[in-house]
Amino acid sequence: MSTVPGGDYVYNGGGEPITLPIVVQSNEQGKILDNLFSSTLGNSTVTQSTAPNGTVVLIGSNGETVKVFSSENTGKVVAGVLTKNDAAVIDTDKTTVIRAGTGDNQVVIQGESKTTLNVGAGNDKVTLATDGIGNDTVALGNGSDKLIVSSEFQGTAIIKDFSKQDQLQIVDRTGDNKVEPGKDYTYYKAGKDTVLVLYDKAGKETTKITLKNVKTDKVDVSSDGILTIH
């Protein structure tokens, strides 16, 4: 796998290298992608196919699947479905709508798409990876889900169905290996919602995450950046 910024992502596991239409912008993003592919496909022998709409699919020898939704997908809107335990990378510059069913899905959202993701039932992991337009909407649904906000994600995101069994991971954004209130993040109530604001090294607001219909006062953020509600 490739973590070298400035080009397309190359998957090297389980056979001949496969170049995928995923732009690697930074080392951090490359590590996020490496983790998704290695945790999903492992050392499987992988076959590649491309759907008529342009979605690239990698299939492992044990049936593991990673779907890549990119700007090469045809049409003005990129749409797709994830089945049980699929993983996916969303890297488009178009409006993108992805729906998952049951199972434990792992999804990385990056690029400049306006993405709507419904992960459905299951214990899912969603990473907001890089900057861009943002304005993403993620519906977590049932299960114990984890949402990771990379230090490089900028823009806005709306999170629906965030509940007591879910976690939101704030990654250190100021480069001091700490996640500190008032420096990396603040949060406040806005009617029925809880709004999480994230900052860059200069103290500039870069990111706003709105947890819809989470009006509790009992919001905890651990020293390593895990946000939970009670």
Phi, psi and omega in degrees: 000158187246130173243020181274119181293155171103005180207186178288154180283135180244121176266122185250002186280141169065035177141207181293144178302141179239120177272125185249151182281058178236119182277125177267118184259339185202166177296321180298316179296319178301320179293322177299315179293317178304316181297319180297313183291317182291321181288334180271310188263338180056230179256022182296151166286129191246136171249154183238140173219161178232123180290160180304331181274000177101356177291128177268134182236125171256130183238123179280166184293343177256015178090003177295146185224133170239125179253136181245114177259115186231180178291351175281348174298140184279163178088164180285334180239131176268123181232147180197166180232135174255134177261189188305123174065017171295151166247159182207149170242128178249111183220074184234169172245025182235166170298130188229130181233115182236134181235136178243156177261224177280168179107172183259101182262151177234124187226135172247126177251125178213183178081199188249021180285157164260103191255135168245118183237126174243108187275351174068205181282161180112173179260098191253156178234123181236129178244125170271107199265311188227174183284190184136205181289325184072227181057043181265153175234126180237121174259117187278327178073205182278166178100176177260101187255155176233128177248125180250127177254104181298157178295343183262355180283130177228152181120208181233152175214141175250126181248120179256152175066028175285124187227184188297332182273357183264161177229146171240121182261117174266121178272142179313124185251352184249359173080015179253014178062026176227157172239104190243137175295141180084344180246306177271328187205159163221165173213156180206162176272143176223089185066238180275357186254160168244128185248126178255125181248131181244150186236162175261187184300329182276002181082013180273136176292124181241338192216138177228122180247120180255118175269107186289136175059032173248091187256011182291149172278345187267079176249125179245138172233118181285170181295340177260014169089018179270117178262130176224164175238161182230000000 
